[in-house]
């Protein structure tokens, strides 16, 4: 499941192939998007797949992505959802509502985890950094296949500024930057990032990654940097993987 500010999406996942097992379904996120309003919609979405997938006819695990910092099932922030989620035990709510084991994870972390398992970072040992360039800069850190959750590398201070305010795709659009002008900002950001983390690979996601050929070749880094592959499927796939792992099911 993938909970967002405008929509709640879900799909059973084939954990061997790393892809959707059937067609994805989407319901509108209720407004206001309080826990009490969202939980029944998630339950309805899960139930809608019951006749299509054996995985959802019993008590199989459910992974849920959420637009927030998530610590041990507690949503610590709330981006584009109701503020009542801040400090809320989301994992317990969904487990009780669904009657299943539930894993709640930050949406970017789930997507990055899937990218490392089935996408552009598959088979890469060591440190992988996945970034998403959009309204802000999301970041995911994978070390030897293990997720280090809730990193906020988009908020690194560079030259006295929050990095994402200068280097996110929204900054490119806001300031009407050419690809080469934006690449100079990305160069500074990624150079700083690689000097802090010394990653083995950087993966670039977000909607603008579809145009990666316009800006990635302009970067001069010691670290290989490649576009993401799983696109919008990544979050749901990663959430399902993490839920299966937490429930003790092998991929």
N, C-alpha and C positions, 0 to 999 in steps of 0.2 A: 504494500500500500504506500501511496505517496500523497501526503497531505500538504496542500498549498493554500495560499490565500484565496484563490478563486475556484479551485477544483480539487477533488479527491479522486485519485486514480488508483487502479489496482489490476493485478493480473497474476494468475498462477505462473510459477517460473520453473522451467526445466533446469535444474542445478547442474546437470552433466553437460548440457550444451551451452548453458549460459544465455538462454533466450526465453522469450515468452512462450508459455505452453498453449495459449489460446489468445483470443483477441482481448485487448485491454478494454476496461470499462471506466467510465468517468461519471461522477456525480458532482453537482455544484457544491461548493463549500457553503454551509449555512451562514447567514449573517444575522446577528453577530456570531462569530465563530468561537463560541465558548466550548469548554470541554463537554458540557452536558448536551450541547447541540451537535457537536461533531461525532461523538462516540456512536450514536445510533446510525448515522450515515455510513460510518466505517463498517458496522455490523451488517447493514443492508448490502453493502458492496461485497463483503465476504460471502454472504448467503447467496448472492446472485451467481456465484461460480459453483455452487454446490453440485448442480446437475452436470457440470462440464468437467470436473476434475476430482479424482479420487483423493487428491491431497487436501481438498477442502470439504470432504464429507465427514471427517472424523475430528480429531483434536490436534491436527498438525499445526506446526508453528507458523506465526504470521510476523513478518517484518514490516515495520512502519517507519517511513522517513518523515521528518518533521523539520520545518524551517526555524531551527533554534539550536543553541548549544544544549546538548543532552548529556547529563551526567547520571549514570546508573539509573536510567529511566525517568529522571526528573528533568523537565524542560526549564532551563534557567533563563532563557530569553524568549522573545516572541517577535518574529519578523513577518509582517503581513497577516497576522492572526491576532485574536483578542488577547489583551494583556493579562487576562485571568490565567493564561497558561504559564506565566512566569512563576517559577518555584513549585510547579504542579507535578504530582506523581502520575505522569501520563501512562507509563508502562502498566501500573496497577489498574488504572481505569480501563484500558483496552483489554487487558487480560481478563478482568472480571466481566466486561461486556461481551467478549467473544467466547469466553470459556476455553481459551487456548493459551499455550505459551506465546508470549509476545515480546519482541525486541523493538524498542524505539531508538532511532539513531538519527543524527543530523543528516539532512538531505544530501549535502555535498560529500560527507564522509561515505555514505552508502554508494554514491555514484563513483567516487574515486576507488573504492574497494573493488567494485565490479570491473572497473577499467584495468586494475592490476591483475585481476583473475582471468578476464576474458577479452580485454581490449588491447589498447596500445602498449600497456605495460606488462602484458602477460609474459611470464618466464624471466622477468628481470629480477636479479638478486640485488640485495642491498637496499638503498634508500630511493624511493620513488616519490616525487612531489607532483600532485595533480592540482592544477589551478583552473578556475573557471572565470573567464572574462565576461562580465555582463554589467549590470547596474553597479556592482562592486567587484571585488576579487575574492572568490572563494578559494580555500586551500585544503588539501588533503595530504596527509603524510602516511606513507606505507613503508614499513621497515621489515625486510625479509618476509613479506606477505602478511604482516600483522598491522592492523590499523592503529594509529596513534590519534585518538579522537579529538575533535574540537579545536584544531589549530586555527589561528586567525592571522595568517601571514599576509592577508590583504591589508591589514592595518599596521604593517611595519612603518615606522617613521623614516622617511627618506628626504633629506634636504629640508627638514622642518615641516613636512606635510605627510598626512596619512596617504600611504601609497595608492590606495584604490581611487582616491579623489583625483589623482593625476594620471593613473595608468589603466583604469578600468575602461571597458568599451564605451560606457556612458560618457566618460571624459572625452574620448575621441569624437563622439557625436556632438557633445555639448560645445566643444571648442572648434568643431568643424576641421579637425586635423586630417591631413593627408596620411596615407598609410606609412610613408617614410617618417613623417613627424611623430606619429604615434609610436612607431617602432623605436625611436630614440628614447621615449619614456619607458617602453617595455624593456629595452636594453638595460637601463639603469635599475629597474625593478628586479629583473631576473639575475643580473650580475650580483646585486646585493643579496638576493635569496640564495644563490649558489655559494657565495662566500660564507654564509652563515651555516648552511646545511650540508654542503658538498654532496649533493645527490648524484645518483647514477643515471637518473633519467628525470626529465620534466615533461609532463603531459599537459597540453593546453586544451581545455574544454570551453563550454559556453557557446552560445549561438554563433558568435563571430568565428569560431573555429572552422566553420564551413568555408570560410574565406582565408584559410591559413596560408595559402600560397601567396597572399598579398603582403604578409608581414613576417611570418616565421623565417623565411630565407634572409631577411634583413638583419636578423639578430646574430651577434658574434659571441657565442658562449663556449665554454669548455665542456659543458654538459649537453648531451644530446637532448633536443627538444622537439616533440612531435605532437600532432593533433590527436585529440581523443577520437575513439572509434564508435562507442556504443550510443552516443547521442542521448536522446531523451529516455531511452530504455534503462540507462545505467542505474538510476536511483532505485527503481523497483527490484532490479536484479540483485543489486548489492544488499538491499534490505532483506531479501529472501535468503541470501547466502548467510548473512550474519545471524538471522533468526534460526536457521537450520544448525549452524555451528553452536549457538547458545543452547539449543535443545539436544545437542549431542548427536546430530545426524550428520553422517559423512556426506561430502559433496560428490 
